[in-house]
Amino acid sequence: SDLFPSHDIFSRIYIPNLGMRVAHDTGTAVIRKKASGGKYPIIDIFFLHKRDAERFANTHPKIVKVKVYHRI
């Protein structure tokens, strides 16, 4: 099942080392779990600058437990 079904867009999610974020979309790569070879749910994290995304990717674990707070 999807981590963020289409009716749950804008759910809040807590990501370790980043804090609270908001789900904005579920593109096909996320739905198909492409980055994990289909094994794990995928969350794309938006960074304004590529260097910030690269720095984060190179200094944090690739797999983490997150907490999803679904919209009510």
Disulfide bonds with the S-S distance in Angstrom:
none
